[in-house]
Amino acid sequence: MTRVRKKRSVLPGFGLSMGFTLLYLSLIVLVPLSAAFLKTSALSWDQFWKIILNPRVIASYKLSFYTSFAAALINAVFGLLIAWVLVRYRFPGRRIIDGMIDIPFALPTAVAGIALTTIYAEKGWMGGLLKELGIKVAFTPLGIMVALTFIGLPFVVRTLQPVIEEMEKDVEEAAASLGAYRWTTFRRVILPELLPPLLTGFALAFARGIGEYGSVVFISGNMPMKTEIAPLLIMTKLEQFDYTGATAIAVVMLLISFLLLLAINFIQWKSSRGLLPR
Amino acid sequence: MALFLKKAAAGRPYKRGAALLTALALAWSLAGCGSSDTTTNASATGGGSSQASAPKDVKLTNVSYDPTRELYDAYNKAFAKYWKDKTGQNVTVEQSHGGSGAQARAVIDGLEADVTTLALAYDIDSISDKGLINKDWQTKLKDNSSPYTSTIVFLVRKGNPKGIKDWEDLIKPDVKVITPNPKTSGGARWSYLAAWGYALKKNNNDEAKAKEYVGKLFKNVPVLDTGARGSTTTFVEKGIGDVLLSWENEAYLSLNQLGKDRFEIINPSVSILAEPPVAVVDKVADKRGTREVAQAYLEYLYSEEGQKIAAENYYRPRLQSIADQFKDKFPKIELFDISLFGGWAKAQQTHFSDGGVFDQIYIPSK
């Protein structure tokens, strides 16, 4: 978020473009969201608290946020690795792998959910192997995490790739020539440069995970208090034609997500200005 | 965030296309599911070659639920032919399918349906509460406005390795039962009430005993899918569980599509009479001027031909003559209906509302 400065820009048309931006955002994002708030406002505060502080709802919030956070974290680490390899190295099949990164974007979520469940169920080949080790994936929070990791990967890779492409190799070479070890080079030269896009990718993957429904309901098992995600509870409310109850849960998710994204953006803003301790 | 957009703009288009194609191919091979879709049946004449004297073509929209796909596919063709012969008018029926509750919400939110054919009266009542359907809709047609019925049966693996014969076997400690979540699936509500009704009958209407039984039953459920088709997939494709509580017609479809050598159907001693109701959406039909044909569309479901098509699609017919024809297909099961629970509104309130009996079964279990 940049502040509007009273400085004559070289490019004309700020007023018009800003106006258009606000109009577009309002129509596409703000109006539908405000409808959710309006629907919720039909509830009294008492009813509202009762709905959103119900133990089952709290359990689902926790589950949704924890699993999304964990999945986004895993994606941040491995997405960075994949993006690095795809940009910096040339090997046969690189283009194909690069194309495959987008599959989770394009795949209908239900298809992703069914495919993942089939593989990770106890009879599936991954699930079978993991069962030997005493690890259950399908129908546990771990399974939800797997689904969200699958969904979130492209966000991290696609935000990092262009930045890595634009990074100059000579900075690394300079660091090496000054006697920096590889790890030092990575920590002091490469990572600071990549931190802002990494945080953006993380935030996108995280936000996507919180709202994800289609791919999760197949692998989660939807057991009350254990593996019910918040979007599922919204669906159960709708199934009872309880629109206001559903929007109450949705509004809380919206607020928490917004605050978290704001916090992540703030860290990103700081890091891009080099204000974070290294 | 801007970075992300930049990448999208600068992305190499051919790669993007390749990814999409790969994904589409994958999606195609895996076959999507559960989404509501719309199919149009061509009118019987196969083309709008209407002369000036013939009445105008008419279009009906039938908003239905998931398991009736095959049924209405066949029925719409038959009805179009009947209507053409009777009035000379071409009728095209557009179908929409999805979860029963979701479909009812779509109609409430403005999906223009001339008729609805849903899984339970409660869903049509909800549309009626919004003033789109007259309050007395259930008295408009015969048999509580439900032209065909179904029931809940058990699907077990071939050879019935766990020896499941009746409801009592479902609460054995080593039996895993698959059924969807009653909070999100109409079919699961029927299954739940069938189990409850059995326990009431067994224990002289002792509600506490019934609750204990259903509680034990759900302790044996390892996965609660959101819909009937999802549960079928879990049981059939993923090989999870020993018994699937299923609509009778879904059980037969599974059997026919997946081979009789893998599963068998077990009919319990008692079960519930599921009455999927149908209704004209008065507000929409009047607005569009389709009332006459919409009414005829539903009434024709009760005709011999309509009943026969229902029976061929594994719904139990109401008409005795057709029922006799298909008696090998539908074995006698002692059935009780929703009145045992004081009607749908009451059953929904008692069992499936938030904090209701179903929730109590799970909470405060940690």
Interface residues (C-beta under 8 A of the other chain):
Chain A: N54 P55 R56 R95 I96 D98 G99 M100 I101 D102 I103 F105 A106 L107 P108 A110 V111 I114 A115 T117 T118 A121 E122 K123 G124 F139 F155 R158 T159 Q161 P162 V163 P196 P197 T200 G201 L204 V217 F218 G221 N222 M223 P224 M225 L232 M235 T236 K237 L238 E239 Q240 F241 D242 G245
Chain B: M1 L3 F4 K6 K7 A8 A10 K15 R16 A18 A19 L20 T22 A23 L24 L26 A27 L30 A31 G32 C33 G34 S35 G99 G101 A102 A104 R105 I108 S126 N181 K183 T184 P222 V223 L224 D225 T226 G230 T233 T234 E237 K238 G239 I240 Q348 F352 S353 D354 D359 Y362 I363 P364 S365 K366
